[in-house]
Amino acid sequence: MDYAMKFLPLKFRERQSDWFGQTGLSWHVLVVISRSNDSFKVLIVMDYAMKFLPLKFRERQSDWFGQTGLSWHVLVVISRSNDSFKLSTYVHLMGNNKQEATTVIQIIENAISTLQHQFPNVDTCFLRSDNAGYYHCGRLWEAIPGISTRTGIHIQRYDYSEAQCGKSYCDAKTAHMRAKLRAYAASGKNVMTTYDMYEGLKTGGGVNGVQACVAKVGSCNSITVSVQLIAQLSNVEFRKDGTYAWRGY
C-alpha cells in the first residue's frame, strides 16, 4: 500500500491562472493480491453394470448357452459449470475379476487419480452408489482417507441409495455402450474379451463422454473391517477428526 501523489483538481474549461496555487487531494492506494478460487466439487455415481455376454458376428445357437459374462464397472462424474452440468464417464473393463471391496477400492483410486490429472481444479468429490456389499462395507470406508491423500482430491461424503436405485446415470451410459458394442459386432467383429470390448467402444469416435480402459486388478490381502450396525448406516462423512455416519430410518 502507498499514498499516491496528490491529485490536482481538473476543470472542463480551465484558465491558466486557475492551475496555479491549487491544493491537491490526497488518496491512498492499497492493492490486494488474492488467489483465484477456481476449485470445484463433483458428484461421482458408480455401479457395476450387468455382465456383458460375449458376441459373435456369426453365432450358433449352441454358442449362446453357458457363456461367462465379462465384468465392467461404470463411474459417472457429474460436474457443474455455470448453469449447465457435464457428465464424464470412466469405464473399467475387468473380465472375470471378482466384484469385491478390494477391486472397488482400486477402481475408485484409479478413476479419481485420472480425474485429478484431467481436471486439476477439482478438490472435493462426493460418492454415491447403491448399498451392494462391495460398496457398503467397512473395508472401503477405511481405505477412503488414504485415497484422498494419494490422489489430492478429498472424498467428503459417501451416500447410499436403496438397492437398485440412484444409479440411472450409469444405466443410461451402459445402454449407450451396449448399443455401440452390438453395432460393432454387427459390422463383422467378435466381442469375446475385454480387449474386444475396448476396441468396440472406441471405434467410430467412441461413445460421447466415455473413457474406457482394460483394468488389471492387483491382488492383495483382504482385510475384514467390522462396523457395528453397518446395514443401518446410509450416509458417511470423512473429516479430519474422524469418520461420521448417519443412520437411515
KOLKE-603645 format. One line per field, with one value per residue: x, y, z of N, C-alpha, C, CB in turn; residue in one letter; residue number from 1. Coordinates in steps of 0.001 Angstrom, whole numbers, plus 500000, padded with zeros to 6 digits. Glycine has a CB too. Layout:
// residues N
n_x: X,... $
n_y: Y,... $
n_z: Z,... $
ca_x: X,... $
ca_y: Y,... $
ca_z: Z,... $
c_x: X,... $
c_y: Y,... $
c_z: Z,... $
cb_x: X,... $
cb_y: Y,... $
cb_z: Z,... $
rest: a,... $
nr: NUM,... $
// end
This chain:
// residues 249
n_x: 500845,500298,500598,499350,500574,499365,496199,495512,492912,490618,489228,486686,486670,489318,491208,494549,495432,493945,495214,497480,498542,496816,495275,496190,494427,494313,494908,494731,496262,495670,496668,495327,496332,495007,494285,492819,489935,489405,488619,486431,483606,482626,480196,480163,478819,478413,478522,478321,477908,475478,476746,478536,477617,479530,479787,479314,479906,478888,476973,476287,473371,473973,476293,475492,474533,475544,477558,480173,479856,481333,482860,482238,482770,481092,481547,480347,481040,479755,479710,479470,479220,478945,475674,475142,475376,477899,478774,481071,482324,483803,485005,485755,487007,486958,486734,486924,487313,486735,483858,484344,485184,487924,488566,486872,487982,490443,489503,488129,490242,491904,490184,489660,492241,492821,490876,491859,494169,493119,491334,492511,491531,489584,488815,487330,485147,482066,480710,478430,476325,474567,473577,475133,477095,479898,480267,479048,480620,482944,485593,485981,485333,487426,489549,489136,490064,492842,492868,492046,494260,496355,495516,494921,492434,489785,487644,484620,482045,480024,477230,474501,472118,468869,468584,469298,468639,469062,471105,470783,472170,474419,473173,472044,474316,475456,473578,473976,476576,476286,474700,476536,478476,476978,476481,479085,479703,477863,479027,480791,482647,483976,483107,484614,486371,487725,489455,488425,486008,486963,488067,485726,484263,485683,485654,484734,484795,484014,482005,480087,481556,482652,485258,487259,488967,491078,491214,493510,493327,495104,496303,495719,495972,492967,491389,489338,487073,485185,482088,479775,476280,476251,474577,472497,473415,473461,474656,477828,480423,483615,485941,488616,488954,487911,485602,482227,478979,475573,472468,469991,466438 $
n_y: 498816,502374,505975,507762,510186,513455,514407,516790,519144,519174,520921,521194,523404,525395,528081,529384,530671,529480,527139,527463,527427,525514,523183,519953,516773,514223,510718,507249,504219,500807,497666,494544,491309,488458,484958,483333,481438,478713,476176,473312,471215,467780,465268,461798,459025,455568,452159,448622,447402,445238,442033,441598,439672,437675,438382,437234,437685,435791,433463,430378,428740,427048,428180,430262,429445,428817,430743,432805,435798,439075,441223,444630,447973,450983,454423,457551,460930,463868,467187,470744,473582,476919,477370,474873,471273,468774,465581,463041,459945,457046,453940,450730,447844,444553,441819,438647,439300,439328,440755,442678,444344,445032,445236,447359,449469,449883,450609,453023,454647,454733,455998,458503,459505,459763,461663,463833,464487,465225,467249,469563,471494,470375,469672,468418,465664,463804,460690,458279,455463,452300,450095,447744,444907,445140,447857,448925,448677,448211,447909,449426,451974,452392,452620,454958,457566,457280,457125,459728,461167,460236,460870,463567,464685,465400,463105,463728,462880,459909,458628,456438,454829,453255,449714,448871,451413,454973,455074,455858,457405,455852,453565,454645,455363,452851,451575,452993,452173,449403,449318,450357,448310,446185,447143,447177,444442,443639,444644,442812,441955,440179,440108,439071,439263,441458,443186,443198,444447,446957,447855,447912,449912,452235,452528,454269,456874,456532,456493,459216,461245,459144,457306,454543,451667,448771,447013,445736,444194,444411,441915,441547,441219,440502,442422,442212,444519,445332,446871,447955,447511,448299,447987,449661,452179,454877,457164,458606,460594,461980,463352,465498,464930,462446,459758,460088,458815,458406,457182,455483,455762 $
n_z: 500000,499567,499693,497073,494691,495274,493963,491560,491195,488386,485628,483143,481474,481796,483023,482612,484862,486841,487361,488951,492351,493389,495659,496335,496250,498590,498293,498974,498161,498093,497337,496878,496642,495568,495487,492847,493224,491758,492215,492376,493179,492700,491847,492143,490696,490853,489634,489201,486041,484455,483689,480648,477955,475761,472227,468903,465413,463638,465023,466496,467798,469907,470865,472418,474901,478282,478566,479967,481583,481036,483285,484083,485181,485864,486162,486793,486531,487711,487048,487583,485593,485469,484613,483684,483430,483364,482177,482770,481939,483265,482461,483550,482311,483184,482881,484169,486832,490375,491911,494381,497518,497565,494846,494111,495593,494283,491765,492302,493235,490953,489099,490323,490495,487747,487135,488600,487180,484709,485341,487087,488866,490433,493728,495662,496163,495998,496768,495432,495473,495104,497803,497650,498708,498217,498102,500370,502972,505681,504942,502607,503567,505355,503596,502149,503260,502783,499977,499357,500286,498636,496028,496047,495909,497928,499365,500443,501273,501422,500071,500246,498201,497918,497277,493913,493058,492337,490446,487836,485959,485415,484353,482021,480497,480243,478609,476224,475627,475334,473034,471241,471218,470194,467631,466731,466696,464776,462527,461663,463477,466342,469769,472307,474442,477033,475758,473195,473760,474488,472042,470558,471871,471380,468656,465646,466667,469262,472328,473306,475726,477169,478674,478409,479755,479882,482720,485033,487930,490899,493169,496649,500203,501701,504054,506816,507977,510590,511188,513425,513124,510432,508256,508740,508373,506264,505275,505075,506334,505817,507798,509071,511741,512054,511115,510317,510623,509552,510593,508760,508569 $
ca_x: 500000,501080,499877,499657,500795,498091,495507,495154,491572,490532,488016,486495,487179,490225,492140,495909,495573,493306,496070,498474,498107,495778,495540,495970,493555,495030,494261,495554,496079,496005,496498,495136,496619,494278,494352,491512,489473,488768,488342,485017,483274,481934,479472,480518,477842,479079,477764,478714,476903,475198,477843,478353,477773,480288,479031,479992,479220,478123,476906,475335,472521,474662,477334,474917,474278,476692,478616,480590,479792,482506,482540,482679,482331,480802,481649,479951,481396,478829,480267,478634,479921,477934,474317,474996,476027,478713,478954,482259,482146,485014,484595,486829,486669,487751,486619,486480,487680,485663,483255,484544,485610,489309,488514,486235,488953,491412,488788,487874,491509,492343,489298,489862,493567,492668,490099,492719,495078,492370,490679,493299,490837,488677,489466,486434,484154,481074,480439,477065,476104,473578,474173,475683,478059,481255,480289,478593,481427,483963,486879,486033,485370,488769,490501,488829,491004,494102,492664,492042,495632,497208,495058,494826,491024,489181,486332,483978,480904,479581,475803,473977,470709,468261,469051,468896,468141,470037,472226,470219,473201,475229,472349,471889,475574,475627,472723,474652,477749,475818,474285,477770,479111,476151,476743,480446,479610,477115,479889,481649,483642,483596,483391,484772,487233,487693,490153,487446,485076,487653,488131,484379,483793,486385,485525,483808,484771,483669,480735,480250,481819,483067,486654,487305,490285,491110,491811,494062,493233,496155,495885,496204,495325,491675,491279,487952,486859,483823,481403,478512,475041,476592,473449,471565,474084,473272,475423,479114,481220,485014,486518,489978,488956,487315,484549,480911,477949,474202,471606,468800,465214 $
ca_y: 500000,503604,507191,508214,511631,514151,514647,518188,519284,519412,521536,521013,524658,525863,529136,529120,531209,528562,525980,527780,527555,524542,522245,518590,515888,513013,509419,506136,503048,499525,496593,493234,490215,487271,483793,482984,480129,478035,474794,472999,469889,466921,464109,460573,457939,454378,450912,447516,447116,443816,441441,441619,438351,437758,438423,436854,438135,434617,432702,429271,428777,426340,429050,431269,428888,428535,431739,433535,437232,439906,442234,446004,448922,452299,455515,458796,462146,464964,468482,471884,474745,477975,476854,473609,470123,467984,464193,462340,458544,456219,452532,449768,446526,443679,440405,437691,439710,439279,442014,442740,445650,445288,445693,448676,450444,450184,451318,454396,455397,454978,456971,459829,459953,460224,462901,464901,464881,465855,468453,469892,472385,469614,469400,467686,464856,463083,459386,457755,454155,451544,449514,446401,444557,445597,449296,449229,447838,448914,447855,450570,453182,452541,452962,456243,458646,457065,457504,461200,461642,459892,461484,465014,465082,464967,462443,464312,462089,458738,458470,455201,454792,451946,448701,449043,452773,456044,454905,455996,457920,454707,452713,455296,455231,451433,451290,453533,451348,448110,449537,450526,447007,445393,447645,446742,443019,443527,445069,441700,441718,439389,440735,437910,439593,442873,443957,443389,445474,448257,448244,448230,451161,453401,452604,455282,458057,456179,456930,460584,461441,457884,456876,453142,451047,447379,447103,444555,444468,443777,441073,441979,440522,441079,442674,442387,445631,445178,448078,447540,448038,448991,447917,450744,453455,455180,458349,458630,461793,461793,464608,465386,464389,461117,459394,460215,458092,458674,456021,455705,455258 $
ca_z: 500000,499471,499360,495726,494563,495411,492702,491373,490615,486955,485102,481702,480922,482845,482641,483075,486214,487798,487623,489970,493742,493731,496757,495863,497011,498997,498092,499432,497308,498715,496360,497481,495717,496025,494609,492284,493690,490634,492584,492477,493692,491743,492363,491432,490815,490306,489676,488323,485019,484270,482937,479196,477335,474502,470978,467669,464202,463242,466262,466536,468986,470988,471423,473311,476229,479141,478453,481168,481316,481303,484296,483824,486197,485284,487134,486132,487269,487391,487454,487197,485071,485339,484820,482974,484037,482447,482592,482291,482322,483281,482424,483770,481768,484052,482541,485189,488186,491365,492318,495824,498005,497160,493458,494087,496115,493223,490699,492744,493264,489583,488454,490921,490072,486364,487205,489104,486106,483631,485871,488287,489786,491304,495007,496546,495466,496783,496165,495569,494857,495865,499021,497437,499741,497935,498348,501727,503849,506444,504226,501703,504386,505916,502534,501514,503624,502077,498572,499322,500463,497498,494782,496181,495884,499183,499313,501619,501735,500657,500315,499661,497822,498109,496318,492519,492840,492415,489511,486489,485060,484999,483486,480713,479762,479924,477450,475035,475320,474818,471645,470465,471060,469278,466277,466385,466348,463523,461417,461282,464521,467511,471061,473167,475578,477426,474728,472117,474236,474401,470633,470115,472464,470839,467209,465137,467517,470630,472905,473780,477154,477811,478607,478827,479863,480328,484054,485681,489366,491668,494288,497950,501304,502064,505491,507238,508902,511103,511659,514026,512553,509193,507324,509047,508124,504839,504895,505773,506060,506197,508263,509581,513101,512112,510175,510927,509871,509944,510481,507961,509168 $
c_x: 500882,500125,500294,499911,499443,497512,495088,493789,491630,489199,487915,486980,488017,491156,493506,496099,494942,494232,497022,497830,497029,496225,495204,495087,494313,494223,495267,495228,496534,495684,496420,495367,495967,494421,492953,491122,488683,488415,486843,484844,482515,481221,479822,479475,478443,478234,478452,477584,476647,476264,477513,478606,478492,479384,479908,479192,478356,478131,475873,474513,473211,475758,476786,474791,475598,477823,478930,480619,481079,482110,483067,482015,482200,480808,481399,480266,480486,479411,479362,479516,478888,476556,474088,475774,476774,478909,480215,482192,483466,484591,485828,486348,487567,487594,486096,486896,486480,485142,483288,485115,487021,489371,487943,487199,489933,490763,488585,489158,492004,491503,489525,491233,493533,491918,490967,493681,494339,491708,491374,492579,489799,489405,488609,485454,483245,480761,478992,476967,474947,474303,474598,476830,479461,481391,480044,479343,482508,485313,487029,486116,486768,489762,490309,489760,492352,494010,492687,493457,496478,496805,495012,493412,490350,487808,485600,482852,480686,478126,475292,472503,470155,468745,468439,468330,469319,471201,471759,471238,474064,474449,472204,473154,475833,474800,473366,475822,477349,475388,475511,478438,478303,476374,478133,480444,478879,477940,480865,482716,483072,483983,483433,485571,487090,488427,489251,486425,485691,487706,486754,483893,484470,486247,484517,483711,484344,482283,480957,480449,482330,484551,486729,488743,490110,491885,492300,494167,494318,495599,496487,495429,494041,491558,489822,487867,485401,483290,480044,477338,475289,475427,472463,472167,474050,474046,476688,479870,482619,485630,487931,490022,488265,486240,483211,479880,476588,473350,470362,467588,464166 $
c_y: 501237,504772,507612,509711,512353,514504,516111,518286,519634,520059,521256,522244,525313,526948,528813,529581,530291,527420,526215,527870,526578,523650,520835,517777,514595,511764,508315,504899,501796,498428,495270,492174,488960,486171,483446,481565,479447,476584,474550,471539,469109,465802,462907,459502,456699,453129,449873,447296,445613,443217,441352,440225,438491,437668,437969,437379,437010,433666,431580,429350,428104,427199,430007,430752,428645,429528,432362,435016,437948,441060,443601,446954,450303,453352,456829,459977,463274,466258,469596,473039,475803,477380,475529,472512,469337,466590,463625,460916,457787,454758,451650,448390,445493,442197,439559,438060,439668,440677,442064,444088,446007,445808,447099,449754,450854,450935,452778,455217,455701,456050,458377,460376,460467,461540,464071,465397,465626,467157,468867,470780,471666,469293,468577,466871,464154,461782,458983,456426,453487,450848,448065,446157,445063,447114,449603,448348,448670,448933,449050,451874,453443,453021,454371,457378,458510,457433,459020,461747,461410,460606,463007,465549,464515,464341,462841,463440,460888,458501,457256,455359,453407,450979,448939,450427,453756,455944,455015,456536,456775,453806,453309,455145,453777,451048,451802,452638,449969,448236,449689,449184,446093,445832,447212,445271,442832,443925,443984,441359,440803,440147,439619,438196,441067,443740,444186,444462,446858,448751,448642,449574,452387,453525,453677,456521,457795,456634,458284,460641,460224,457640,455463,452660,449586,447360,445745,444848,443699,442965,441601,441218,441242,441186,442923,443498,445589,446511,447656,448265,448772,448993,449054,452124,453752,456403,458406,459888,461603,463151,464378,464720,463032,460921,459412,459543,458391,457441,456372,455067,455053 $
c_z: 500000,499265,497965,495728,494556,494038,492616,490695,489131,486617,483610,480935,482017,482291,483209,484505,487256,488208,488777,491345,494165,494892,496284,496796,497322,498668,498401,498600,498051,497715,497093,496413,496272,494999,494136,492697,492576,490959,492629,492860,492626,492491,491502,491734,490160,490500,488805,487321,484964,483358,481446,478637,476003,473274,469820,466481,463644,464432,466134,467815,470170,471627,472473,474737,476974,479047,479818,480841,481698,482229,483870,484807,485572,486387,486398,487043,486792,487940,486932,486753,484727,485614,484111,483690,482960,483023,481954,482818,482203,483429,482594,483320,482450,483774,483683,486606,489123,491673,493848,496204,497568,495724,493368,494569,495019,492068,491070,492725,491859,488908,489006,490565,488639,486315,487631,488027,484997,484063,487173,489291,490647,492602,495965,495710,496469,496048,496406,494830,495583,497020,498827,498419,499489,498039,499827,502729,504525,505748,503299,502495,504930,504855,501982,501962,502935,500608,498432,499414,499229,496206,494855,496078,497128,498942,500585,502171,500834,501042,499560,499336,498124,497029,494940,492214,492824,491453,488062,485496,484531,484042,482090,479879,479369,478705,476160,474632,474797,473357,470742,470202,470144,467830,465802,465959,465017,462305,460992,462301,465596,468777,472096,474441,475931,476401,473521,472508,474118,472959,470120,470630,471856,469321,466804,465992,468940,471038,473556,475303,477891,477588,479177,478910,480264,481643,484525,487168,490092,492815,495579,499020,501690,503580,505832,508271,509332,511628,512176,513367,511222,508208,507554,508811,506629,504368,505744,505360,506627,506516,508781,510951,513199,511057,510902,510023,510440,509681,509681,508606,508080 $
cb_x: 499043,502124,500148,498519,501604,498266,494276,496230,490782,490712,488004,485010,486005,491052,491654,496924,494944,492024,496856,499187,497619,495427,494712,497288,492238,495345,493713,495328,496859,495224,497656,493714,498164,492784,495004,491531,488603,489677,488978,484291,482439,482924,477928,481943,476461,480446,476302,479015,477356,473771,478170,479297,476397,481333,478484,480169,480237,478716,476559,476065,471173,475265,478000,473553,473475,477214,478215,481989,478630,483117,483129,482359,483316,479433,483055,478440,482913,477395,481729,477717,480790,477980,473298,475473,474994,480079,477721,483584,481065,485987,483853,487270,486841,487395,487944,487012,488281,486151,481785,485468,485523,490154,487680,484965,489723,492053,487431,487261,492579,492286,487830,489701,494587,491939,488928,493504,495783,491326,489147,494563,490171,488181,489837,485679,484839,479775,481392,476012,477398,472823,473188,476175,478103,481675,479238,477056,482056,484105,487000,484803,484377,489243,490383,487396,491213,494533,491325,491183,496272,497177,493691,495666,490308,489061,486461,483437,479636,480483,475026,474188,470520,466721,468701,467882,467109,470559,472914,469004,474078,475692,470965,471548,476741,475236,471331,475150,478627,474646,473379,478741,479298,474657,476620,481410,478887,475874,480658,482296,484107,484271,482311,485435,488709,488321,491441,486726,484668,489082,488700,483433,484026,487850,485109,482463,483878,484669,480184,479037,480594,482244,487604,486504,491182,491772,490806,495453,491834,497112,496301,496052,496271,490517,492161,487380,487223,483782,481270,478524,474367,477812,472733,471106,475551,471813,474576,479954,480551,485810,485641,490620,488286,486735,484818,480550,478208,473642,471225,468992,464695 $
cb_y: 500004,503524,508321,507861,511959,515422,513720,518922,520352,518103,523060,520737,525610,524680,530522,529803,532594,527989,525625,529091,528922,523682,522616,517893,515590,513055,509280,505860,503207,499312,496582,493102,490015,487589,482584,483110,480270,478083,474455,473305,469990,466340,464358,460087,458323,454183,451134,446199,447646,443597,440055,442658,437662,436649,439840,435311,438613,433935,433628,427909,428097,425041,429842,431707,427570,427209,432829,433048,437846,440450,441837,446424,448951,452294,455523,458776,462518,464700,468660,472323,474379,478629,477866,473745,469222,468667,463340,463059,457876,456646,452196,449747,446486,443934,439879,436336,441112,438603,442157,441610,445691,444007,444733,448675,449858,448897,450652,454404,454614,453695,456563,459766,458814,459175,462742,464417,463653,464904,468201,470564,473487,468301,470693,468652,463827,463944,458318,458770,453265,450504,449600,446227,443099,445142,450002,449018,446676,448289,446545,450584,453072,451211,451970,456623,458669,455627,456936,461768,460962,458403,460957,465664,464583,466149,460858,465680,462946,457455,459736,454008,455149,452055,447279,448004,453168,456107,453549,456910,458967,453903,452504,456787,455766,450560,451928,454974,451196,447577,450789,451460,446347,445523,449188,446951,442235,444380,446314,441999,443049,437986,441834,436812,439256,443060,443238,442054,445201,448150,447099,447154,451141,453332,451248,454698,459062,456756,455890,461419,461899,456691,457862,452258,451803,446421,447672,444165,444092,444808,439602,443527,440415,440233,443881,441073,447018,444112,449158,447808,448984,448347,446577,450633,453433,455385,459651,457345,463064,461077,465237,466757,465362,460871,457999,461710,456581,459898,455491,455165,456224 $
cb_z: 501218,498311,500399,494759,493263,496258,492564,490541,491367,486173,485376,481383,480432,483421,483132,482171,486296,487198,486389,489634,493976,492506,498040,495688,496228,500497,496633,500948,495978,500063,495327,498107,495517,496274,495329,490739,494975,489421,493938,491155,494994,490700,492377,491830,490149,490962,489213,489145,483632,483678,483486,478528,477135,474447,470716,467579,463138,461944,467451,466442,468702,470459,470314,472800,476116,478830,477450,481679,482060,479974,485666,482368,487392,484541,487847,485765,487067,487982,486924,488366,483826,483917,484342,481518,484761,482186,482213,482747,481449,484445,481089,485273,480198,485460,482106,484866,488169,492649,491765,496302,499503,497295,492608,494953,497329,492707,490418,494155,494033,488775,488644,492450,490201,485520,488171,490323,485531,483112,486112,487880,489013,490606,495664,497493,494550,497005,496729,495020,494911,494952,500177,495964,499895,496555,497479,501856,503063,507795,503421,500778,505536,506519,501410,501810,505127,502211,498034,500467,501651,497275,494424,495150,494576,500153,499183,501279,501785,500945,499901,500616,496317,498090,496815,492160,493944,493762,489737,486521,485783,486227,484108,480888,480602,481123,477638,475299,476565,475672,471536,471196,472417,469650,466236,467586,467467,463589,461804,459993,465143,467481,471434,472400,475265,478825,474297,471791,475690,474973,469783,470549,473958,471207,466642,464997,466932,471563,473940,473379,477812,477265,479391,477858,480893,479242,485055,485080,489920,492186,494059,498131,502513,501491,505926,507808,508246,512217,510523,515539,513555,508553,507458,510480,508650,504555,505068,505461,506663,505068,509359,509655,514039,513479,509545,511171,509890,509190,511869,506558,510258 $
rest: m,d,y,a,m,k,f,l,p,l,k,f,r,e,r,q,s,d,w,f,g,q,t,g,l,s,w,h,v,l,v,v,i,s,r,s,n,d,s,f,k,v,l,i,v,m,d,y,a,m,k,f,l,p,l,k,f,r,e,r,q,s,d,w,f,g,q,t,g,l,s,w,h,v,l,v,v,i,s,r,s,n,d,s,f,k,l,s,t,y,v,h,l,m,g,n,n,k,q,e,a,t,t,v,i,q,i,i,e,n,a,i,s,t,l,q,h,q,f,p,n,v,d,t,c,f,l,r,s,d,n,a,g,y,y,h,c,g,r,l,w,e,a,i,p,g,i,s,t,r,t,g,i,h,i,q,r,y,d,y,s,e,a,q,c,g,k,s,y,c,d,a,k,t,a,h,m,r,a,k,l,r,a,y,a,a,s,g,k,n,v,m,t,t,y,d,m,y,e,g,l,k,t,g,g,g,v,n,g,v,q,a,c,v,a,k,v,g,s,c,n,s,i,t,v,s,v,q,l,i,a,q,l,s,n,v,e,f,r,k,d,g,t,y,a,w,r,g,y $
nr: 1,2,3,4,5,6,7,8,9,10,11,12,13,14,15,16,17,18,19,20,21,22,23,24,25,26,27,28,29,30,31,32,33,34,35,36,37,38,39,40,41,42,43,44,45,46,47,48,49,50,51,52,53,54,55,56,57,58,59,60,61,62,63,64,65,66,67,68,69,70,71,72,73,74,75,76,77,78,79,80,81,82,83,84,85,86,87,88,89,90,91,92,93,94,95,96,97,98,99,100,101,102,103,104,105,106,107,108,109,110,111,112,113,114,115,116,117,118,119,120,121,122,123,124,125,126,127,128,129,130,131,132,133,134,135,136,137,138,139,140,141,142,143,144,145,146,147,148,149,150,151,152,153,154,155,156,157,158,159,160,161,162,163,164,165,166,167,168,169,170,171,172,173,174,175,176,177,178,179,180,181,182,183,184,185,186,187,188,189,190,191,192,193,194,195,196,197,198,199,200,201,202,203,204,205,206,207,208,209,210,211,212,213,214,215,216,217,218,219,220,221,222,223,224,225,226,227,228,229,230,231,232,233,234,235,236,237,238,239,240,241,242,243,244,245,246,247,248,249 $
// end
